């Protein structure tokens, strides 16, 4: 019962995550990418929580990095981020 309640108590966080992902990816047909983002974020948060009782800077940044990479991949796969021509890094001379 304790495990059930622990999982059930995550419902508000899951709802918030789903609403945030739906708002960020207003594309129909991208349900799998949206689900992957929510599940990946949950997995990264769980993994970070297993590292130690008090999150270190490195553990926190590693979790944020994993969530960010997963989110960008999901946004790319769902077509939210459109590919464009790379920006030139050559300095423009001013005459």
Biopython code that builds the backbone (N, CA, C, O; Angstrom):
import numpy as np
from Bio.PDB.StructureBuilder import StructureBuilder

atoms = [
    (1, "UNK", "N", (0.824, -1.193, 0.000)),
    (1, "UNK", "CA", (0.000, 0.000, 0.000)),
    (1, "UNK", "C", (0.867, 1.255, 0.000)),
    (1, "UNK", "O", (0.527, 2.251, -0.638)),
    (2, "UNK", "N", (2.006, 1.203, 0.730)),
    (2, "UNK", "CA", (2.895, 2.362, 0.794)),
    (2, "UNK", "C", (3.424, 2.723, -0.606)),
    (2, "UNK", "O", (3.486, 3.898, -0.968)),
    (3, "UNK", "N", (3.803, 1.702, -1.382)),
    (3, "UNK", "CA", (4.301, 1.958, -2.736)),
    (3, "UNK", "C", (3.207, 2.519, -3.633)),
    (3, "UNK", "O", (3.445, 3.422, -4.436)),
    (4, "UNK", "N", (2.005, 1.971, -3.486)),
    (4, "UNK", "CA", (0.881, 2.478, -4.266)),
    (4, "UNK", "C", (0.672, 3.959, -3.982)),
    (4, "UNK", "O", (0.523, 4.754, -4.910)),
    (5, "UNK", "N", (0.662, 4.331, -2.717)),
    (5, "UNK", "CA", (0.452, 5.734, -2.353)),
    (5, "UNK", "C", (1.585, 6.618, -2.844)),
    (5, "UNK", "O", (1.354, 7.752, -3.263)),
    (6, "UNK", "N", (2.792, 6.114, -2.796)),
    (6, "UNK", "CA", (3.930, 6.898, -3.284)),
    (6, "UNK", "C", (3.767, 7.205, -4.773)),
    (6, "UNK", "O", (4.004, 8.332, -5.207)),
    (7, "UNK", "N", (3.364, 6.205, -5.549)),
    (7, "UNK", "CA", (3.157, 6.414, -6.988)),
    (7, "UNK", "C", (1.921, 7.283, -7.222)),
    (7, "UNK", "O", (1.952, 8.201, -8.042)),
    (8, "UNK", "N", (0.852, 6.999, -6.514)),
    (8, "UNK", "CA", (-0.389, 7.755, -6.689)),
    (8, "UNK", "C", (-0.189, 9.229, -6.352)),
    (8, "UNK", "O", (-0.794, 10.094, -6.986)),
    (9, "UNK", "N", (0.638, 9.522, -5.377)),
    (9, "UNK", "CA", (0.890, 10.909, -4.976)),
    (9, "UNK", "C", (1.669, 11.698, -6.022)),
    (9, "UNK", "O", (1.791, 12.918, -5.917)),
    (10, "UNK", "N", (2.191, 11.014, -7.022)),
    (10, "UNK", "CA", (2.881, 11.722, -8.105)),
    (10, "UNK", "C", (1.902, 12.272, -9.142)),
    (10, "UNK", "O", (2.308, 13.001, -10.048)),
    (11, "UNK", "N", (0.631, 11.935, -9.020)),
    (11, "UNK", "CA", (-0.372, 12.352, -10.007)),
    (11, "UNK", "C", (-0.355, 13.855, -10.283)),
    (11, "UNK", "O", (-0.359, 14.230, -11.456)),
    (12, "UNK", "N", (-0.335, 14.735, -9.292)),
    (12, "UNK", "CA", (-0.297, 16.175, -9.609)),
    (12, "UNK", "C", (0.935, 16.570, -10.433)),
    (12, "UNK", "O", (0.843, 17.400, -11.337)),
    (13, "UNK", "N", (2.065, 15.981, -10.118)),
    (13, "UNK", "CA", (3.279, 16.290, -10.883)),
    (13, "UNK", "C", (3.167, 15.775, -12.313)),
    (13, "UNK", "O", (3.598, 16.442, -13.254)),
    (14, "UNK", "N", (2.589, 14.591, -12.474)),
    (14, "UNK", "CA", (2.399, 14.033, -13.816)),
    (14, "UNK", "C", (1.452, 14.913, -14.616)),
    (14, "UNK", "O", (1.718, 15.214, -15.779)),
    (15, "UNK", "N", (0.355, 15.326, -14.007)),
    (15, "UNK", "CA", (-0.595, 16.206, -14.699)),
    (15, "UNK", "C", (0.085, 17.508, -15.124)),
    (15, "UNK", "O", (-0.102, 17.966, -16.250)),
    (16, "UNK", "N", (0.868, 18.099, -14.230)),
    (16, "UNK", "CA", (1.586, 19.337, -14.574)),
    (16, "UNK", "C", (2.566, 19.115, -15.713)),
    (16, "UNK", "O", (2.690, 19.959, -16.601)),
    (17, "UNK", "N", (3.264, 17.980, -15.694)),
    (17, "UNK", "CA", (4.215, 17.677, -16.759)),
    (17, "UNK", "C", (3.507, 17.497, -18.094)),
    (17, "UNK", "O", (3.976, 17.993, -19.119)),
    (18, "UNK", "N", (2.389, 16.795, -18.086)),
    (18, "UNK", "CA", (1.632, 16.575, -19.324)),
    (18, "UNK", "C", (1.124, 17.905, -19.873)),
    (18, "UNK", "O", (1.226, 18.157, -21.074)),
    (19, "UNK", "N", (0.586, 18.747, -19.017)),
    (19, "UNK", "CA", (0.089, 20.061, -19.456)),
    (19, "UNK", "C", (1.244, 20.885, -20.036)),
    (19, "UNK", "O", (1.084, 21.533, -21.071)),
    (20, "UNK", "N", (2.400, 20.863, -19.376)),
    (20, "UNK", "CA", (3.555, 21.625, -19.866)),
    (20, "UNK", "C", (4.021, 21.112, -21.227)),
    (20, "UNK", "O", (4.309, 21.903, -22.125)),
    (21, "UNK", "N", (4.097, 19.789, -21.380)),
    (21, "UNK", "CA", (4.542, 19.208, -22.653)),
    (21, "UNK", "C", (3.513, 19.475, -23.746)),
    (21, "UNK", "O", (3.881, 19.804, -24.874)),
    (22, "UNK", "N", (2.237, 19.339, -23.427)),
    (22, "UNK", "CA", (1.190, 19.628, -24.420)),
    (22, "UNK", "C", (1.260, 21.093, -24.857)),
    (22, "UNK", "O", (1.061, 21.396, -26.033)),
    (23, "UNK", "N", (1.538, 21.994, -23.925)),
    (23, "UNK", "CA", (1.664, 23.408, -24.269)),
    (23, "UNK", "C", (2.890, 23.696, -25.113)),
    (23, "UNK", "O", (2.863, 24.566, -25.983)),
    (24, "UNK", "N", (3.958, 22.967, -24.857)),
    (24, "UNK", "CA", (5.213, 23.178, -25.587)),
    (24, "UNK", "C", (5.191, 22.529, -26.968)),
    (24, "UNK", "O", (5.890, 22.977, -27.877)),
    (25, "UNK", "N", (4.391, 21.475, -27.126)),
    (25, "UNK", "CA", (4.319, 20.749, -28.398)),
    (25, "UNK", "C", (2.868, 20.728, -28.866)),
    (25, "UNK", "O", (2.167, 19.733, -28.679)),
    (26, "UNK", "N", (2.419, 21.821, -29.470)),
    (26, "UNK", "CA", (1.025, 21.890, -29.929)),
    (26, "UNK", "C", (0.839, 21.219, -31.289)),
    (26, "UNK", "O", (0.244, 21.789, -32.204)),
    (27, "UNK", "N", (1.358, 20.001, -31.399)),
    (27, "UNK", "CA", (1.336, 19.282, -32.667)),
    (27, "UNK", "C", (0.543, 17.993, -32.469)),
    (27, "UNK", "O", (0.815, 17.225, -31.546)),
    (28, "UNK", "N", (-0.432, 17.761, -33.333)),
    (28, "UNK", "CA", (-1.154, 16.492, -33.243)),
    (28, "UNK", "C", (-0.287, 15.396, -33.864)),
    (28, "UNK", "O", (0.534, 15.660, -34.742)),
    (29, "UNK", "N", (-0.479, 14.194, -33.407)),
    (29, "UNK", "CA", (0.294, 13.073, -33.938)),
    (29, "UNK", "C", (1.665, 12.926, -33.314)),
    (29, "UNK", "O", (2.462, 12.108, -33.772)),
    (30, "UNK", "N", (1.961, 13.698, -32.278)),
    (30, "UNK", "CA", (3.263, 13.626, -31.623)),
    (30, "UNK", "C", (3.129, 13.036, -30.222)),
    (30, "UNK", "O", (3.943, 13.320, -29.343)),
    (31, "UNK", "N", (2.109, 12.223, -30.019)),
    (31, "UNK", "CA", (1.847, 11.664, -28.699)),
    (31, "UNK", "C", (3.001, 10.856, -28.140)),
    (31, "UNK", "O", (3.305, 10.956, -26.952)),
    (32, "UNK", "N", (3.646, 10.057, -28.973)),
    (32, "UNK", "CA", (4.751, 9.230, -28.495)),
    (32, "UNK", "C", (5.920, 10.095, -28.049)),
    (32, "UNK", "O", (6.546, 9.808, -27.029)),
    (33, "UNK", "N", (6.226, 11.159, -28.805)),
    (33, "UNK", "CA", (7.311, 12.053, -28.412)),
    (33, "UNK", "C", (6.976, 12.755, -27.102)),
    (33, "UNK", "O", (7.846, 12.933, -26.250)),
    (34, "UNK", "N", (5.732, 13.150, -26.943)),
    (34, "UNK", "CA", (5.299, 13.814, -25.715)),
    (34, "UNK", "C", (5.414, 12.871, -24.527)),
    (34, "UNK", "O", (5.903, 13.255, -23.464)),
    (35, "UNK", "N", (4.961, 11.639, -24.710)),
    (35, "UNK", "CA", (5.065, 10.643, -23.651)),
    (35, "UNK", "C", (6.528, 10.375, -23.304)),
    (35, "UNK", "O", (6.879, 10.258, -22.130)),
    (36, "UNK", "N", (7.373, 10.279, -24.317)),
    (36, "UNK", "CA", (8.795, 10.037, -24.077)),
    (36, "UNK", "C", (9.419, 11.151, -23.239)),
    (36, "UNK", "O", (10.265, 10.883, -22.385)),
    (37, "UNK", "N", (9.015, 12.384, -23.473)),
    (37, "UNK", "CA", (9.546, 13.504, -22.694)),
    (37, "UNK", "C", (9.130, 13.382, -21.235)),
    (37, "UNK", "O", (9.959, 13.531, -20.338)),
    (38, "UNK", "N", (7.856, 13.113, -20.994)),
    (38, "UNK", "CA", (7.368, 12.989, -19.609)),
    (38, "UNK", "C", (8.045, 11.814, -18.911)),
    (38, "UNK", "O", (8.521, 11.950, -17.785)),
    (39, "UNK", "N", (8.090, 10.656, -19.579)),
    (39, "UNK", "CA", (8.721, 9.479, -18.975)),
    (39, "UNK", "C", (10.220, 9.678, -18.776)),
    (39, "UNK", "O", (10.773, 9.264, -17.757)),
    (40, "UNK", "N", (10.871, 10.304, -19.736)),
    (40, "UNK", "CA", (12.309, 10.559, -19.609)),
    (40, "UNK", "C", (12.626, 11.516, -18.478)),
    (40, "UNK", "O", (13.600, 11.327, -17.749)),
    (41, "UNK", "N", (11.804, 12.540, -18.332)),
    (41, "UNK", "CA", (11.996, 13.482, -17.230)),
    (41, "UNK", "C", (11.788, 12.781, -15.896)),
    (41, "UNK", "O", (12.543, 13.005, -14.949)),
    (42, "UNK", "N", (10.767, 11.935, -15.819)),
    (42, "UNK", "CA", (10.518, 11.187, -14.588)),
    (42, "UNK", "C", (11.676, 10.235, -14.284)),
    (42, "UNK", "O", (12.093, 10.108, -13.133)),
    (43, "UNK", "N", (12.190, 9.576, -15.308)),
    (43, "UNK", "CA", (13.305, 8.653, -15.117)),
    (43, "UNK", "C", (14.561, 9.389, -14.653)),
    (43, "UNK", "O", (15.273, 8.915, -13.767)),
    (44, "UNK", "N", (14.830, 10.551, -15.255)),
    (44, "UNK", "CA", (16.008, 11.328, -14.849)),
    (44, "UNK", "C", (15.865, 11.820, -13.412)),
    (44, "UNK", "O", (16.832, 11.812, -12.651)),
    (45, "UNK", "N", (14.667, 12.244, -13.045)),
    (45, "UNK", "CA", (14.433, 12.700, -11.677)),
    (45, "UNK", "C", (14.580, 11.537, -10.694)),
    (45, "UNK", "O", (15.178, 11.697, -9.630)),
    (46, "UNK", "N", (14.037, 10.370, -11.047)),
    (46, "UNK", "CA", (14.158, 9.203, -10.183)),
    (46, "UNK", "C", (15.616, 8.795, -10.018)),
    (46, "UNK", "O", (16.071, 8.510, -8.911)),
    (47, "UNK", "N", (16.343, 8.771, -11.131)),
    (47, "UNK", "CA", (17.762, 8.400, -11.097)),
    (47, "UNK", "C", (18.547, 9.358, -10.212)),
    (47, "UNK", "O", (19.385, 8.931, -9.419)),
    (48, "UNK", "N", (18.279, 10.641, -10.346)),
    (48, "UNK", "CA", (18.973, 11.632, -9.521)),
    (48, "UNK", "C", (18.632, 11.429, -8.047)),
    (48, "UNK", "O", (19.489, 11.600, -7.180)),
    (49, "UNK", "N", (17.399, 11.071, -7.769)),
    (49, "UNK", "CA", (17.003, 10.886, -6.366)),
    (49, "UNK", "C", (17.664, 9.656, -5.753)),
    (49, "UNK", "O", (17.821, 9.581, -4.534)),
    (50, "UNK", "N", (18.048, 8.700, -6.578)),
    (50, "UNK", "CA", (18.696, 7.491, -6.078)),
    (50, "UNK", "C", (20.188, 7.697, -5.819)),
    (50, "UNK", "O", (20.815, 6.892, -5.130)),
    (51, "UNK", "N", (20.750, 8.758, -6.361)),
    (51, "UNK", "CA", (22.186, 9.003, -6.251)),
    (51, "UNK", "C", (22.605, 9.235, -4.808)),
    (51, "UNK", "O", (23.582, 8.656, -4.332)),
    (52, "UNK", "N", (21.864, 10.079, -4.126)),
    (52, "UNK", "CA", (22.206, 10.417, -2.752)),
    (52, "UNK", "C", (21.037, 11.155, -2.120)),
    (52, "UNK", "O", (20.131, 11.618, -2.813)),
    (53, "UNK", "N", (21.068, 11.258, -0.816)),
    (53, "UNK", "CA", (19.981, 11.935, -0.097)),
    (53, "UNK", "C", (19.913, 13.411, -0.457)),
    (53, "UNK", "O", (18.830, 13.939, -0.710)),
    (54, "UNK", "N", (21.043, 14.070, -0.481)),
    (54, "UNK", "CA", (21.092, 15.492, -0.809)),
    (54, "UNK", "C", (21.693, 15.630, -2.204)),
    (54, "UNK", "O", (22.827, 15.213, -2.438)),
    (55, "UNK", "N", (20.941, 16.211, -3.120)),
    (55, "UNK", "CA", (21.424, 16.318, -4.497)),
    (55, "UNK", "C", (22.629, 17.241, -4.579)),
    (55, "UNK", "O", (22.617, 18.360, -4.065)),
    (56, "UNK", "N", (23.655, 16.749, -5.231)),
    (56, "UNK", "CA", (24.834, 17.577, -5.462)),
    (56, "UNK", "C", (24.625, 18.393, -6.732)),
    (56, "UNK", "O", (23.692, 18.152, -7.498)),
    (57, "UNK", "N", (25.496, 19.343, -6.935)),
    (57, "UNK", "CA", (25.434, 20.157, -8.144)),
    (57, "UNK", "C", (25.575, 19.267, -9.379)),
    (57, "UNK", "O", (24.823, 19.422, -10.341)),
    (58, "UNK", "N", (26.532, 18.339, -9.360)),
    (58, "UNK", "CA", (26.754, 17.468, -10.516)),
    (58, "UNK", "C", (25.551, 16.574, -10.801)),
    (58, "UNK", "O", (25.163, 16.410, -11.958)),
    (59, "UNK", "N", (24.962, 16.000, -9.763)),
    (59, "UNK", "CA", (23.791, 15.144, -9.949)),
    (59, "UNK", "C", (22.636, 15.941, -10.529)),
    (59, "UNK", "O", (21.937, 15.475, -11.428)),
    (60, "UNK", "N", (22.438, 17.156, -10.005)),
    (60, "UNK", "CA", (21.365, 18.016, -10.501)),
    (60, "UNK", "C", (21.597, 18.383, -11.957)),
    (60, "UNK", "O", (20.678, 18.302, -12.772)),
    (61, "UNK", "N", (22.818, 18.787, -12.291)),
    (61, "UNK", "CA", (23.119, 19.181, -13.668)),
    (61, "UNK", "C", (23.032, 17.988, -14.620)),
    (61, "UNK", "O", (22.607, 18.143, -15.764)),
    (62, "UNK", "N", (23.427, 16.809, -14.164)),
    (62, "UNK", "CA", (23.300, 15.618, -15.006)),
    (62, "UNK", "C", (21.839, 15.308, -15.299)),
    (62, "UNK", "O", (21.493, 14.938, -16.421)),
    (63, "UNK", "N", (20.987, 15.455, -14.300)),
    (63, "UNK", "CA", (19.552, 15.222, -14.507)),
    (63, "UNK", "C", (18.970, 16.260, -15.457)),
    (63, "UNK", "O", (18.189, 15.922, -16.346)),
    (64, "UNK", "N", (19.344, 17.511, -15.275)),
    (64, "UNK", "CA", (18.857, 18.578, -16.162)),
    (64, "UNK", "C", (19.350, 18.350, -17.582)),
    (64, "UNK", "O", (18.607, 18.565, -18.540)),
    (65, "UNK", "N", (20.603, 17.914, -17.725)),
    (65, "UNK", "CA", (21.150, 17.633, -19.050)),
    (65, "UNK", "C", (20.359, 16.518, -19.727)),
    (65, "UNK", "O", (20.003, 16.636, -20.899)),
    (66, "UNK", "N", (20.083, 15.440, -19.001)),
    (66, "UNK", "CA", (19.323, 14.318, -19.575)),
    (66, "UNK", "C", (17.926, 14.761, -19.986)),
    (66, "UNK", "O", (17.452, 14.403, -21.064)),
    (67, "UNK", "N", (17.268, 15.535, -19.138)),
    (67, "UNK", "CA", (15.918, 16.013, -19.450)),
    (67, "UNK", "C", (15.946, 16.956, -20.650)),
    (67, "UNK", "O", (15.066, 16.894, -21.508)),
    (68, "UNK", "N", (16.946, 17.824, -20.714)),
    (68, "UNK", "CA", (17.054, 18.775, -21.826)),
    (68, "UNK", "C", (17.283, 18.051, -23.146)),
    (68, "UNK", "O", (16.627, 18.353, -24.143)),
    (69, "UNK", "N", (18.216, 17.091, -23.159)),
    (69, "UNK", "CA", (18.488, 16.338, -24.388)),
    (69, "UNK", "C", (17.247, 15.586, -24.853)),
    (69, "UNK", "O", (16.942, 15.565, -26.046)),
    (70, "UNK", "N", (16.538, 14.976, -23.925)),
    (70, "UNK", "CA", (15.325, 14.255, -24.264)),
    (70, "UNK", "C", (14.249, 15.198, -24.790)),
    (70, "UNK", "O", (13.549, 14.874, -25.749)),
    (71, "UNK", "N", (14.118, 16.354, -24.168)),
    (71, "UNK", "CA", (13.112, 17.328, -24.593)),
    (71, "UNK", "C", (13.408, 17.850, -25.993)),
    (71, "UNK", "O", (12.509, 17.930, -26.830)),
    (72, "UNK", "N", (14.649, 18.201, -26.247)),
    (72, "UNK", "CA", (15.023, 18.704, -27.574)),
    (72, "UNK", "C", (14.806, 17.623, -28.627)),
    (72, "UNK", "O", (14.317, 17.910, -29.720)),
    (73, "UNK", "N", (15.164, 16.391, -28.307)),
    (73, "UNK", "CA", (14.938, 15.294, -29.258)),
    (73, "UNK", "C", (13.448, 15.123, -29.535)),
    (73, "UNK", "O", (13.052, 14.906, -30.680)),
    (74, "UNK", "N", (12.630, 15.218, -28.508)),
    (74, "UNK", "CA", (11.184, 15.107, -28.696)),
    (74, "UNK", "C", (10.617, 16.248, -29.511)),
    (74, "UNK", "O", (9.757, 16.041, -30.367)),
    (75, "UNK", "N", (11.097, 17.455, -29.247)),
    (75, "UNK", "CA", (10.631, 18.617, -30.010)),
    (75, "UNK", "C", (11.076, 18.519, -31.463)),
    (75, "UNK", "O", (10.317, 18.862, -32.369)),
    (76, "UNK", "N", (12.293, 18.055, -31.689)),
    (76, "UNK", "CA", (12.764, 17.856, -33.061)),
    (76, "UNK", "C", (11.929, 16.797, -33.770)),
    (76, "UNK", "O", (11.501, 17.001, -34.906)),
    (77, "UNK", "N", (11.697, 15.671, -33.108)),
    (77, "UNK", "CA", (10.951, 14.567, -33.720)),
    (77, "UNK", "C", (9.514, 14.946, -34.022)),
    (77, "UNK", "O", (8.930, 14.449, -34.985)),
    (78, "UNK", "N", (8.941, 15.818, -33.215)),
    (78, "UNK", "CA", (7.546, 16.205, -33.441)),
    (78, "UNK", "C", (7.417, 17.381, -34.398)),
    (78, "UNK", "O", (6.303, 17.772, -34.745)),
    (79, "UNK", "N", (8.542, 17.953, -34.831)),
    (79, "UNK", "CA", (8.516, 19.026, -35.816)),
    (79, "UNK", "C", (8.342, 20.416, -35.242)),
    (79, "UNK", "O", (8.118, 21.364, -35.994)),
    (80, "UNK", "N", (8.439, 20.566, -33.926)),
    (80, "UNK", "CA", (8.314, 21.899, -33.334)),
    (80, "UNK", "C", (9.512, 22.760, -33.708)),
    (80, "UNK", "O", (9.359, 23.928, -34.066)),
    (81, "UNK", "N", (10.702, 22.181, -33.624)),
    (81, "UNK", "CA", (11.909, 22.899, -34.027)),
    (81, "UNK", "C", (12.165, 22.599, -35.493)),
    (81, "UNK", "O", (12.407, 21.454, -35.874)),
    (82, "UNK", "N", (12.109, 23.626, -36.297)),
    (82, "UNK", "CA", (12.359, 23.463, -37.721)),
    (82, "UNK", "C", (13.849, 23.645, -37.981)),
    (82, "UNK", "O", (14.490, 24.531, -37.415)),
    (83, "UNK", "N", (14.377, 22.806, -38.831)),
    (83, "UNK", "CA", (15.792, 22.932, -39.213)),
    (83, "UNK", "C", (15.939, 24.151, -40.102)),
    (83, "UNK", "O", (15.109, 24.396, -40.978)),
    (84, "UNK", "N", (16.991, 24.911, -39.876)),
    (84, "UNK", "CA", (17.258, 26.070, -40.718)),
    (84, "UNK", "C", (18.727, 26.069, -41.094)),
    (84, "UNK", "O", (19.515, 25.280, -40.574)),
    (85, "UNK", "N", (19.079, 26.948, -41.991)),
    (85, "UNK", "CA", (20.476, 27.051, -42.410)),
    (85, "UNK", "C", (21.308, 27.501, -41.218)),
    (85, "UNK", "O", (20.881, 28.365, -40.452)),
    (86, "UNK", "N", (22.503, 26.916, -41.056)),
    (86, "UNK", "CA", (23.352, 27.310, -39.927)),
    (86, "UNK", "C", (23.750, 28.780, -40.042)),
    (86, "UNK", "O", (23.902, 29.324, -41.136)),
    (87, "UNK", "N", (23.909, 29.390, -38.901)),
    (87, "UNK", "CA", (24.332, 30.787, -38.834)),
    (87, "UNK", "C", (25.831, 30.827, -39.015)),
    (87, "UNK", "O", (26.557, 30.039, -38.410)),
    (88, "UNK", "N", (26.296, 31.737, -39.841)),
    (88, "UNK", "CA", (27.722, 31.866, -40.086)),
    (88, "UNK", "C", (28.412, 32.408, -38.838)),
    (88, "UNK", "O", (27.912, 33.310, -38.166)),
    (89, "UNK", "N", (29.585, 31.826, -38.551)),
    (89, "UNK", "CA", (30.371, 32.295, -37.415)),
    (89, "UNK", "C", (31.514, 33.190, -37.867)),
    (89, "UNK", "O", (32.349, 33.604, -37.062)),
    (90, "UNK", "N", (31.544, 33.486, -39.166)),
    (90, "UNK", "CA", (32.586, 34.367, -39.692)),
    (90, "UNK", "C", (32.263, 35.802, -39.320)),
    (90, "UNK", "O", (31.163, 36.285, -39.590)),
    (91, "UNK", "N", (33.225, 36.492, -38.695)),
    (91, "UNK", "CA", (32.959, 37.876, -38.312)),
    (91, "UNK", "C", (32.712, 38.750, -39.537)),
    (91, "UNK", "O", (33.359, 38.591, -40.572)),
    (92, "UNK", "N", (31.794, 39.646, -39.404)),
    (92, "UNK", "CA", (31.475, 40.595, -40.479)),
    (92, "UNK", "C", (32.338, 41.822, -40.248)),
    (92, "UNK", "O", (32.341, 42.404, -39.163)),
    (93, "UNK", "N", (33.071, 42.204, -41.287)),
    (93, "UNK", "CA", (33.925, 43.380, -41.130)),
    (93, "UNK", "C", (33.109, 44.641, -41.382)),
    (93, "UNK", "O", (32.270, 44.684, -42.282)),
    (94, "UNK", "N", (33.355, 45.623, -40.607)),
    (94, "UNK", "CA", (32.666, 46.887, -40.804)),
    (94, "UNK", "C", (33.631, 47.884, -41.433)),
    (94, "UNK", "O", (34.680, 48.189, -40.866)),
    (95, "UNK", "N", (33.275, 48.380, -42.590)),
    (95, "UNK", "CA", (34.133, 49.330, -43.323)),
    (95, "UNK", "C", (33.610, 50.711, -43.218)),
    (95, "UNK", "O", (34.201, 51.639, -43.771)),
]
sb = StructureBuilder()
sb.init_structure("model")
sb.init_model(0)
sb.init_chain("A")
sb.init_seg("    ")
for serial, (resi, resn, name, xyz) in enumerate(atoms, 1):
    if name == "N":
        sb.init_residue(resn, " ", resi, " ")
    sb.init_atom(name, np.array(xyz, "f"), 0.0, 1.0, " ", f" {name:<3s}", serial, name[0])
structure = sb.get_structure()
